[in-house]
Amino acid sequence: MKILLHIFYIAKRKDLRSISIFNSVYDMIQRSEHEYIVPIPMKYYEQLLEEDYRTENVTWFPYENNYDAGRYINETYFDPNVVVQIRKQFDIDKIVMMAFNNFQIKRMFREKSIYEPDIEYINYESDFVDPAKQSFSNFPDFVYDECSLRLINQRNIFICDFDLNLVKKKLKPTLSFAAQKNLAENSYIVPFSVETPPVAIKTEKPVMLYGGSVLDGKKNIDIIYEIGKNLKVMNKAEFILSTMEKTDDLPDYMQDDNFIHIFTEQNRFDFLNHMNKSNFFVCASHDETGGNVYFEMLFTGMIGFFLEEEWTKSLLPDYPFIYKNPTELQAAVNSFCEDWSHDKYKEYRSKIDEVVEKYKVEKSPETTAKLWDSIIGKNVPNPKVPGYVKELAKEANSLEDLYQRIKDNTKIDFKSQYLLHKNAVRQYWLYQKDKNG
């Protein structure tokens, strides 16, 4: 099948390799059995030509990011009219939309009206907008309503059951029992794929790494910073803070800090270099989209200490080093760094090796691609075509032959979608012809 896949991501990111969501999705779909058309901003498309983002089953559609997105101007959009260009240029069987905010959701509904109704629209809900998440806690009520109501009467793919449960809770007072059942039956879980970075962990001394791309509020960076600085002041461990943020955008309390190693405007390769010097990390995030960077660090051999939140219960089942409050978290990290030795590192690592290996399998691009394909491949296209198309299809030798027979017998040249849509004929030939004899 041919899938039009919209991946939205923050425009201020400098390079594709630093966008973990983009890389997770790309790692998965390049192993998929389906074909993909993926719109991408021109500034990123130029990087695609330089980097290794070339796969036979993925076609990139570059566009200029000229669309005025209002208060979302710092994010990546394309003019909805570009959808019309894509529709004319490519045959599409399904559309998958990853929408991250209310503005994108509204554009999603407009796009639905552009495509014929036979095209299935699948919502890829990678970060459900809910007030339970700190990063979304100040939105107007209508935003939460629109974000949840759009999930009704279509299939939805979530990255974890935490988000799916938020949706069910949000919509329970609104939907009938039958509608709630339909929502549950048409919702699926496909975790983000994560590959193990080519990093060799060193254990000569304890080195703590913060490798978050940003320092926004949901990361609770003040908790992490305080733990790392205390370790450094007490000479228990080194602390490396690596971020894409500019130096001027650092919190005031970090501006003149001479105790820790702060690296700003970092790219993907800088982060891997810092990871190569580190062996543990602390995560205090109130919520995470997928927590990819933390899984990457775990997969390389680092040891992670997490503050307990709802998302950790969903994304980190059976993980032992999760603590109820910052005080317990600080005490656990201090204990880990006391009397440091390679054997102590091995002792802690042995407690998580089994569960981390399970995560590796569940999140491998090969595993997620198979799960993704099993979901995307359901609901085979069943376009509505006139009876004469079905009759002509019985005699046709190929799809091109069917097109020609339609032209010869009806004078339809497919220039008007209102008479007969060419893609509907293609879908009938590929997916329904054999069922109709």
DRENFIMI-663824 format. One line per field, with one value per residue (C-alpha): residue in one letter; chain; x, y, z. Coordinates in Angstrom, 1 decimal. Each point is the difference from the previous one (the first is absolute). Layout:
res: A:...
chain: A:...
px: X:...
py: Y:...
pz: Z:...
***
This chain:
res: M:K:I:L:L:H:I:F:Y:I:A:K:R:K:D:L:R:S:I:S:I:F:N:S:V:Y:D:M:I:Q:R:S:E:H:E:Y:I:V:P:I:P:M:K:Y:Y:E:Q:L:L:E:E:D:Y:R:T:E:N:V:T:W:F:P:Y:E:N:N:Y:D:A:G:R:Y:I:N:E:T:Y:F:D:P:N:V:V:V:Q:I:R:K:Q:F:D:I:D:K:I:V:M:M:A:F:N:N:F:Q:I:K:R:M:F:R:E:K:S:I:Y:E:P:D:I:E:Y:I:N:Y:E:S:D:F:V:D:P:A:K:Q:S:F:S:N:F:P:D:F:V:Y:D:E:C:S:L:R:L:I:N:Q:R:N:I:F:I:C:D:F:D:L:N:L:V:K:K:K:L:K:P:T:L:S:F:A:A:Q:K:N:L:A:E:N:S:Y:I:V:P:F:S:V:E:T:P:P:V:A:I:K:T:E:K:P:V:M:L:Y:G:G:S:V:L:D:G:K:K:N:I:D:I:I:Y:E:I:G:K:N:L:K:V:M:N:K:A:E:F:I:L:S:T:M:E:K:T:D:D:L:P:D:Y:M:Q:D:D:N:F:I:H:I:F:T:E:Q:N:R:F:D:F:L:N:H:M:N:K:S:N:F:F:V:C:A:S:H:D:E:T:G:G:N:V:Y:F:E:M:L:F:T:G:M:I:G:F:F:L:E:E:E:W:T:K:S:L:L:P:D:Y:P:F:I:Y:K:N:P:T:E:L:Q:A:A:V:N:S:F:C:E:D:W:S:H:D:K:Y:K:E:Y:R:S:K:I:D:E:V:V:E:K:Y:K:V:E:K:S:P:E:T:T:A:K:L:W:D:S:I:I:G:K:N:V:P:N:P:K:V:P:G:Y:V:K:E:L:A:K:E:A:N:S:L:E:D:L:Y:Q:R:I:K:D:N:T:K:I:D:F:K:S:Q:Y:L:L:H:K:N:A:V:R:Q:Y:W:L:Y:Q:K:D:K:N:G
chain: A:A:A:A:A:A:A:A:A:A:A:A:A:A:A:A:A:A:A:A:A:A:A:A:A:A:A:A:A:A:A:A:A:A:A:A:A:A:A:A:A:A:A:A:A:A:A:A:A:A:A:A:A:A:A:A:A:A:A:A:A:A:A:A:A:A:A:A:A:A:A:A:A:A:A:A:A:A:A:A:A:A:A:A:A:A:A:A:A:A:A:A:A:A:A:A:A:A:A:A:A:A:A:A:A:A:A:A:A:A:A:A:A:A:A:A:A:A:A:A:A:A:A:A:A:A:A:A:A:A:A:A:A:A:A:A:A:A:A:A:A:A:A:A:A:A:A:A:A:A:A:A:A:A:A:A:A:A:A:A:A:A:A:A:A:A:A:A:A:A:A:A:A:A:A:A:A:A:A:A:A:A:A:A:A:A:A:A:A:A:A:A:A:A:A:A:A:A:A:A:A:A:A:A:A:A:A:A:A:A:A:A:A:A:A:A:A:A:A:A:A:A:A:A:A:A:A:A:A:A:A:A:A:A:A:A:A:A:A:A:A:A:A:A:A:A:A:A:A:A:A:A:A:A:A:A:A:A:A:A:A:A:A:A:A:A:A:A:A:A:A:A:A:A:A:A:A:A:A:A:A:A:A:A:A:A:A:A:A:A:A:A:A:A:A:A:A:A:A:A:A:A:A:A:A:A:A:A:A:A:A:A:A:A:A:A:A:A:A:A:A:A:A:A:A:A:A:A:A:A:A:A:A:A:A:A:A:A:A:A:A:A:A:A:A:A:A:A:A:A:A:A:A:A:A:A:A:A:A:A:A:A:A:A:A:A:A:A:A:A:A:A:A:A:A:A:A:A:A:A:A:A:A:A:A:A:A:A:A:A:A:A:A:A:A:A:A:A:A:A:A:A:A:A:A:A:A:A:A:A:A:A:A:A:A:A:A:A:A:A:A:A:A:A:A:A:A:A:A:A:A:A:A:A:A:A:A
px: 0.0:1.0:-0.1:0.1:1.8:0.1:2.7:-0.1:3.1:1.4:1.6:2.7:1.8:3.2:0.2:-2.1:2.2:-0.8:-3.7:-0.6:-3.7:0.9:2.8:-2.2:-2.7:2.5:1.8:-3.3:-1.5:3.1:-0.5:-3.7:-1.5:-2.0:1.0:0.1:-0.3:1.4:-0.3:3.1:1.2:2.5:2.6:-0.1:-0.2:3.4:1.3:-1.6:2.1:3.2:-1.0:-1.0:-3.8:-0.5:-2.2:-1.9:-3.3:0.1:-0.6:0.8:-2.2:1.9:-1.9:0.7:-1.1:-1.8:-3.3:-0.9:-0.7:-0.9:1.3:1.4:2.4:3.0:-1.2:-0.1:-3.0:-0.8:-2.7:-3.2:0.0:3.1:-2.3:-1.7:3.3:0.9:-3.5:0.5:3.6:-0.4:-2.5:-0.9:-1.7:0.1:1.1:1.7:0.2:2.2:-1.6:1.7:-2.3:-3.4:1.1:1.2:-3.2:-2.1:2.1:-0.5:-3.7:0.4:2.2:-2.6:-2.3:2.5:0.3:-2.7:-2.0:1.3:3.5:0.4:1.3:2.1:0.9:3.5:-0.4:3.6:-0.6:-3.6:-0.9:-1.4:0.1:1.6:3.2:1.9:0.9:-3.7:-1.4:-0.8:-2.0:-3.6:-2.7:-1.1:3.5:-0.3:-3.5:1.2:3.0:-2.0:-3.1:2.0:0.9:-3.6:-1.1:3.5:2.9:2.6:3.6:1.5:3.6:-1.0:-3.0:0.4:-1.2:-2.8:-1.2:0.0:-2.2:-2.5:-0.2:-0.5:-2.8:-1.8:-2.5:-0.7:-0.4:-2.6:1.2:-0.1:2.1:2.5:0.3:0.5:2.8:1.7:-0.3:1.5:2.9:3.4:3.4:3.2:3.0:2.6:2.9:3.4:3.3:3.1:2.5:3.6:1.4:2.4:-0.7:3.0:0.0:3.2:-1.9:-3.7:-1.2:-3.6:-1.4:-3.1:-0.5:-3.4:-0.4:-1.8:-0.3:-3.8:-2.1:-1.2:3.6:0.2:3.6:0.4:-0.3:2.6:2.3:-0.1:0.9:2.8:1.4:0.0:1.8:2.7:0.3:0.4:2.5:-2.0:-0.6:0.4:-3.1:-0.3:-3.0:-0.5:-2.8:-1.1:-0.9:2.1:2.1:-2.2:-3.1:1.4:-1.7:1.5:1.4:2.1:1.4:3.1:0.4:3.6:-0.6:-1.5:0.8:-2.8:0.0:-2.5:-1.2:0.9:-0.8:-0.5:3.7:0.9:-2.5:1.5:3.4:-1.2:-1.8:3.3:1.5:-2.9:-1.5:-3.2:-2.8:-2.9:-3.5:-2.6:-2.3:-3.7:-0.9:1.7:-1.1:1.9:3.1:2.2:3.2:-0.3:-0.5:3.1:2.1:-1.3:0.6:3.7:0.6:-0.6:-2.0:-3.1:-1.7:-3.6:-2.4:-3.4:-2.6:-3.0:2.0:2.8:-2.5:-1.1:3.3:2.3:-1.9:2.1:2.9:1.5:1.5:-3.1:-0.5:-3.1:1.5:3.1:1.4:0.0:1.3:3.0:0.7:0.0:2.4:2.3:0.1:0.9:2.9:1.4:3.2:-0.1:1.5:-0.5:-1.4:-2.6:-1.1:-0.3:-2.1:-2.5:0.0:-0.7:-3.3:-1.3:1.6:-2.9:-2.7:2.1:0.5:-3.8:-0.4:2.6:-2.1:-3.3:1.4:2.2:-0.9:-0.6:-2.5:-1.9:-0.1:-1.7:-2.5:-0.6:-0.5:-2.5:-2.1:0.4:-0.8:-3.4:-3.1:1.0:-1.2:-3.5:-0.7:-3.4:0.2:-2.8:-1.1:1.4:3.5:-0.5:-1.1:2.9:2.4:-1.0:1.4:3.0:3.6:1.5:-0.8:1.2:-2.2:-3.0:0.7:0.0:-3.2:-1.7:1.1:-1.1:-3.4:-1.0:2.1:1.1:3.6:0.3:0.4:-3.0:-0.1:-3.7:-0.7:2.4:3.1:3.0:1.4:-3.4:0.4:3.5:-1.1:-2.8:2.4:2.6:-2.2:-3.6:0.1:0.6:-2.7:-2.5:1.0
py: 0.0:3.6:2.1:3.8:0.5:3.4:0.4:3.3:1.1:3.2:2.3:1.4:-3.3:0.3:-3.4:-3.1:-2.3:2.1:-0.5:-3.3:-0.4:0.5:-2.6:-2.5:0.1:-0.1:-2.9:-1.9:0.9:-0.8:-3.6:0.0:-1.9:3.0:3.1:3.5:3.5:2.3:3.8:1.8:3.6:1.0:0.9:-3.6:-1.5:1.5:-2.0:-3.2:0.3:0.1:-2.5:-3.6:0.4:-1.8:-3.0:-1.5:-0.1:3.7:2.9:3.5:2.9:3.2:3.3:3.6:0.8:3.2:-0.5:2.5:-2.1:2.8:-0.6:-3.3:1.7:-1.6:-3.5:-1.8:0.2:0.1:1.9:-2.2:0.6:-2.1:-2.9:0.5:-0.3:-3.2:-1.4:0.7:-1.4:-3.2:-2.8:-0.4:-2.9:1.3:3.2:-0.1:3.3:0.8:3.1:1.7:2.9:1.6:1.9:-3.1:-1.8:2.6:-0.3:-3.7:0.4:2.3:-2.6:-2.7:2.1:0.1:-3.8:-2.3:-1.6:-3.5:0.9:-1.2:2.6:-1.4:2.1:-0.6:1.4:0.2:2.5:0.4:3.6:-0.3:2.3:-2.9:0.8:3.0:1.2:0.2:1.1:3.6:-0.5:1.2:-2.6:0.0:-1.2:-3.2:-0.6:0.3:-2.1:-2.9:0.2:-0.3:-3.6:-1.2:-2.1:-0.6:-2.2:1.3:-1.1:0.9:-0.4:-1.3:-1.0:3.1:2.3:-2.4:-0.1:3.8:0.0:-2.5:2.0:3.3:-1.4:-2.3:2.7:1.0:-3.4:-2.7:-3.4:-1.2:3.0:-0.7:-3.6:1.1:2.3:-2.7:-2.5:2.5:1.1:-1.7:0.3:0.3:1.2:2.3:-2.0:0.5:-1.2:-0.4:2.8:-1.0:1.0:-1.8:0.9:0.8:-0.8:1.5:2.6:0.9:2.5:1.2:1.2:2.1:-0.5:1.6:2.0:2.9:1.3:0.5:-0.2:-3.5:-1.3:1.4:0.9:1.9:-3.4:-1.6:3.0:0.1:-3.7:0.3:3.1:-1.5:-3.1:2.3:2.2:-3.1:-1.3:-3.2:0.2:2.1:1.6:0.7:2.0:-0.1:1.9:1.5:3.2:3.2:1.3:3.0:-2.2:-1.8:0.6:2.8:-2.4:-1.7:3.1:0.4:-3.6:-1.1:-3.3:-2.1:-0.5:1.8:-0.5:2.0:-0.1:-3.7:-2.3:-3.7:-0.8:2.2:-1.9:-3.4:1.3:1.1:-3.4:-1.7:1.7:-0.7:-2.9:1.1:2.5:1.4:0.6:2.1:0.7:0.6:-1.5:-1.1:-0.6:-3.3:0.5:-1.2:1.6:-1.8:-3.3:0.7:0.6:-3.2:-2.0:1.1:-1.2:3.1:-0.2:2.1:1.4:1.2:2.0:-1.8:1.4:-1.5:-0.2:-2.0:-2.7:-0.3:0.2:-1.6:-3.1:-2.0:2.5:0.0:3.4:2.2:2.2:1.7:3.4:2.2:-0.8:-3.8:0.6:2.1:-2.6:-2.8:1.9:0.8:-3.6:-1.1:2.5:-1.0:-2.1:-0.2:-3.0:-1.9:-2.8:2.3:1.1:-3.7:-0.7:2.7:-0.8:-3.7:1.1:1.6:-2.1:-2.4:2.7:2.2:-2.9:-0.4:3.7:-0.4:-2.7:1.8:3.2:-1.3:1.4:-3.5:-0.8:3.3:-0.2:-3.4:1.3:3.2:-2.0:-2.3:3.0:2.2:-3.0:-0.5:1.6:-0.7:2.8:-0.6:2.9:0.7:-0.4:-0.3:-3.4:0.6:0.2:-3.4:-1.5:1.5:-1.2:-3.6:0.3:2.2:-1.5:2.7:3.3:2.0:-2.1:0.7:3.7:-0.2:-2.1:2.6:2.8:-1.9:-1.0:3.1:2.9:0.7:1.4:0.2:3.7:0.5:-1.8:0.5:-2.4:-2.7:0.2:-1.8:-1.0:-1.7:-2.1:-0.9:-1.0:-2.1:-1.8:-0.7:-0.8:-1.0:-1.3:-3.6:0.1:1.0:-2.8
pz: 0.0:-0.5:3.2:0.2:3.4:1.7:2.6:1.9:1.9:1.5:-2.7:2.3:0.0:-2.0:-1.5:-0.6:2.1:3.0:-0.4:1.8:-1.0:-3.7:0.3:1.9:-2.6:-2.9:1.4:0.2:-3.4:-1.9:1.1:-0.8:-2.8:-1.2:-2.1:1.6:-1.3:2.7:-0.3:1.4:0.3:-2.6:2.6:1.2:-3.5:-0.7:2.9:-1.3:-3.1:2.2:2.6:-0.2:-0.3:-3.3:-0.1:-3.0:1.8:1.2:-2.4:1.4:-1.1:0.7:0.5:1.0:3.5:-1.0:1.7:2.7:3.1:2.3:3.5:-1.1:-2.4:1.6:-1.0:-3.3:-2.2:-3.7:-1.8:-0.2:-3.8:-0.2:0.9:-3.4:-1.8:1.8:-0.8:-3.7:-0.1:2.1:0.3:3.7:1.8:3.6:1.8:3.4:1.9:3.0:1.4:3.0:0.7:-0.6:-3.1:-1.7:0.9:-1.7:-3.1:0.2:-0.3:-3.0:-1.7:0.5:-2.2:-2.8:-0.4:-1.1:2.8:-0.9:1.3:3.6:2.4:2.9:3.0:1.3:3.5:1.3:2.7:1.1:1.1:3.5:3.1:1.9:-1.8:1.2:-3.4:-1.0:3.4:-1.0:-3.2:-0.3:0.6:-3.7:-1.0:2.1:-1.4:-3.6:0.6:1.5:-2.2:-3.2:1.1:-0.4:-3.0:-1.4:0.8:2.5:0.7:3.3:1.2:3.5:2.0:2.2:-2.8:-1.0:3.6:0.1:-3.1:1.5:3.2:-1.8:-2.3:2.4:1.2:-3.7:-1.8:0.2:1.1:-3.7:-1.1:2.8:-1.1:-3.6:1.1:1.9:-2.9:-2.4:2.1:-0.2:1.7:-2.0:2.1:-1.5:-1.4:1.6:-1.3:2.1:-0.7:-0.8:3.4:2.4:3.7:2.1:3.8:1.4:1.9:0.5:-2.7:-0.1:-3.3:-0.8:-3.7:-0.5:-3.1:1.9:3.5:0.1:3.1:-0.4:0.3:3.6:-0.8:3.3:1.8:-2.3:0.2:3.8:0.2:-2.5:1.6:3.5:-1.3:-1.5:3.0:2.3:-2.5:-0.5:-3.8:-3.1:-1.5:-3.8:-1.1:-3.8:-1.7:-3.4:1.8:-0.5:2.9:0.3:0.5:3.0:3.3:2.0:2.7:-2.7:-1.7:2.3:1.1:0.2:1.7:-2.8:-3.7:-2.0:-3.7:-2.1:-3.7:-0.1:-2.9:-0.2:-0.4:3.0:2.1:-1.0:0.9:3.5:0.4:-0.7:3.1:2.3:1.9:1.7:-0.3:2.0:-1.4:1.9:-2.9:0.9:-3.4:-3.1:-3.6:-0.3:2.1:-2.9:1.2:3.4:-1.8:-2.2:3.1:1.7:-3.1:-0.2:3.5:2.1:3.3:0.4:3.1:-0.5:1.9:0.2:-2.3:-1.9:-3.2:1.7:1.0:-3.6:-1.8:2.6:1.3:2.5:0.1:3.5:0.4:0.2:3.1:1.5:0.7:-0.6:3.4:-0.6:-3.5:1.4:2.7:-2.6:-2.3:2.9:1.1:-3.6:-0.1:3.4:0.0:-3.8:-1.8:-3.2:2.0:1.5:-3.4:-1.1:3.1:-0.8:-3.7:0.8:1.7:-3.2:-2.8:-0.4:-0.2:-2.3:-2.4:0.0:-0.9:-2.8:-1.6:0.4:-1.4:-2.7:-3.5:-1.2:2.7:-0.2:-3.9:0.2:2.5:-2.0:-3.2:1.6:1.0:-3.1:-2.2:1.5:-1.6:-3.6:-2.3:-1.3:-2.4:-1.5:-3.8:-2.6:-1.1:-3.5:1.5:1.7:-3.3:-2.0:2.7:-0.8:-3.5:0.8:0.0:2.1:1.8:-3.0:-2.2:2.3:-0.2:-3.8:-0.1:2.1:-2.3:-3.1:1.3:2.0:-1.4:3.6:0.1:3.8:-0.1:2.1:3.3:0.2:-2.9:1.0:2.2:-1.5:3.4:0.9:-3.2:1.0:3.5:-1.3:-2.4:2.7:3.0:-1.1:-3.5:1.0:2.6:-2.7:-2.4
***
